[in-house]
Amino acid sequence: MIPVTRTISLDENEIELHFVRSSGPGGQNVNKVATAVQLRFDVGNSTSLPGDVRTRLIRLAGRRITQDGILIIEARQFRTQERNREDAIERLVELIRAAAVKPKPRRKTKPSRAAKERRIEGKKRRGEVKKMRSTAPSHD
């Protein structure tokens, strides 16, 4: 079990790891060893995630999630499989933690009477300034 929050922990059987050849650092070793990690997590069928967290996770994942609801995280930053595996799992945990935070509900507000009066007063003042710019009527 991978702990995410106090109430959420992921079953390791729900995470699928594939090792592929990586570009980047590693010298000639890059061509021989599959160090990059492709982590796959089925968000849609996961029993570890509550429904509201699942919905927010799908929204947060964006392009990283497939049509079938599978989240794909690729880690190829490090030279070793182990470090890339840890990095991929850590990024998944961080994404789930972000999805676990409930957004604050928006409260409708109205401007106060004083704010409305200040706005109208400012508009009147601006109108007066513009009126003063116009040419004075000639008295011939």
C-alpha positions as CSV (number, residue, x, y, z in Angstrom):
1,M,0.0,0.0,0.0
2,I,1.2,3.5,-0.9
3,P,0.0,6.1,1.5
4,V,-1.3,9.3,-0.2
5,T,-3.3,11.1,2.5
6,R,-4.6,10.0,5.9
7,T,-7.7,8.5,4.4
8,I,-6.4,7.5,0.9
9,S,-3.8,4.8,0.2
10,L,-3.2,3.1,-3.2
11,D,-3.0,-0.6,-3.7
12,E,0.3,-1.4,-5.5
13,N,-1.6,-3.9,-7.7
14,E,-3.5,-1.0,-9.3
15,I,-0.3,0.6,-10.7
16,E,1.3,-0.9,-13.8
17,L,4.9,-0.1,-14.6
18,H,6.6,-0.5,-18.0
19,F,10.2,0.1,-18.5
20,V,11.2,1.6,-21.9
21,R,14.4,3.0,-23.5
22,S,15.1,6.5,-22.5
23,S,16.6,9.5,-24.3
24,G,18.8,11.8,-22.4
25,P,21.7,11.2,-20.0
26,G,23.4,7.8,-19.7
27,G,26.0,7.7,-22.5
28,Q,26.2,4.4,-24.4
29,N,24.2,2.8,-21.6
30,V,21.1,4.6,-23.0
31,N,21.0,2.4,-26.0
32,K,21.2,-0.9,-24.0
33,V,19.1,-0.4,-20.8
34,A,15.4,0.5,-20.5
35,T,15.6,3.1,-17.7
36,A,12.6,5.2,-18.5
37,V,9.4,4.3,-16.6
38,Q,5.8,4.5,-18.0
39,L,3.4,4.3,-15.1
40,R,-0.2,3.4,-15.8
41,F,-3.0,3.9,-13.3
42,D,-6.6,3.1,-14.1
43,V,-8.4,6.0,-12.5
44,G,-11.9,5.0,-13.7
45,N,-11.8,1.5,-12.1
46,S,-9.7,2.3,-9.1
47,T,-11.2,1.1,-5.8
48,S,-8.7,3.1,-3.7
49,L,-10.1,6.5,-4.7
50,P,-13.4,8.1,-3.5
51,G,-15.7,9.3,-6.3
52,D,-15.2,13.0,-5.8
53,V,-11.4,12.6,-5.8
54,R,-11.6,10.5,-8.9
55,T,-13.6,13.2,-10.8
56,R,-11.1,15.9,-9.7
57,L,-8.1,13.7,-10.6
58,I,-9.5,13.2,-14.2
59,R,-9.9,17.0,-14.5
60,L,-6.5,17.7,-13.1
61,A,-4.7,15.1,-15.3
62,G,-5.7,16.8,-18.5
63,R,-3.8,15.3,-21.5
64,R,-2.1,12.6,-19.4
65,I,-5.4,10.6,-19.2
66,T,-6.7,8.4,-22.0
67,Q,-10.2,8.0,-23.2
68,D,-10.5,4.8,-21.2
69,G,-9.6,6.7,-18.0
70,I,-6.0,5.4,-17.7
71,L,-3.5,8.0,-16.3
72,I,-0.1,7.7,-17.9
73,I,3.0,9.3,-16.2
74,E,6.4,9.0,-17.9
75,A,9.5,9.4,-15.9
76,R,12.9,9.6,-17.6
77,Q,14.7,12.2,-15.7
78,F,17.2,9.9,-13.9
79,R,19.7,7.3,-15.2
80,T,18.5,4.4,-13.1
81,Q,15.2,2.5,-13.3
82,E,14.8,2.7,-9.5
83,R,15.0,6.5,-9.3
84,N,12.7,6.9,-12.3
85,R,10.2,4.4,-10.7
86,E,10.3,6.4,-7.5
87,D,9.8,9.7,-9.4
88,A,6.8,8.4,-11.3
89,I,5.1,7.1,-8.2
90,E,5.9,10.3,-6.3
91,R,4.3,12.4,-9.2
92,L,1.2,10.1,-9.1
93,V,0.9,10.6,-5.3
94,E,1.3,14.4,-5.6
95,L,-1.4,14.5,-8.3
96,I,-3.8,12.5,-6.2
97,R,-3.0,14.7,-3.1
98,A,-3.9,17.8,-5.2
99,A,-7.2,16.1,-6.3
100,A,-8.0,15.2,-2.7
101,V,-8.2,18.9,-1.7
102,K,-11.8,20.0,-1.8
103,P,-12.3,23.4,-3.6
104,K,-13.8,26.1,-1.5
105,P,-17.4,26.8,-2.5
106,R,-17.8,30.2,-4.1
107,R,-20.1,32.7,-2.3
108,K,-22.0,35.2,-4.3
109,T,-21.3,38.8,-3.1
110,K,-22.8,42.1,-3.9
111,P,-21.1,45.5,-3.7
112,S,-22.0,47.5,-0.7
113,R,-24.0,50.7,-1.0
114,A,-20.9,52.8,-0.2
115,A,-19.0,51.1,-2.9
116,K,-21.8,51.8,-5.4
117,E,-21.9,55.4,-4.4
118,R,-18.1,55.7,-4.7
119,R,-18.3,54.2,-8.2
120,I,-21.1,56.7,-9.3
121,E,-19.2,59.6,-7.7
122,G,-16.0,58.7,-9.7
123,K,-18.0,58.5,-12.9
124,K,-19.5,61.9,-12.3
125,R,-16.1,63.4,-11.6
126,R,-14.7,61.9,-14.8
127,G,-17.7,63.3,-16.7
128,E,-17.0,66.8,-15.3
129,V,-13.3,66.5,-16.3
130,K,-14.4,65.6,-19.9
131,K,-17.0,68.4,-19.9
132,M,-14.3,71.0,-19.0
133,R,-12.2,69.9,-22.0
134,S,-14.9,70.9,-24.5
135,T,-14.7,74.4,-26.0
136,A,-16.6,77.0,-24.2
137,P,-19.7,78.3,-26.1
138,S,-19.0,81.7,-27.7
139,H,-21.2,84.6,-26.7
140,D,-21.2,86.9,-29.7
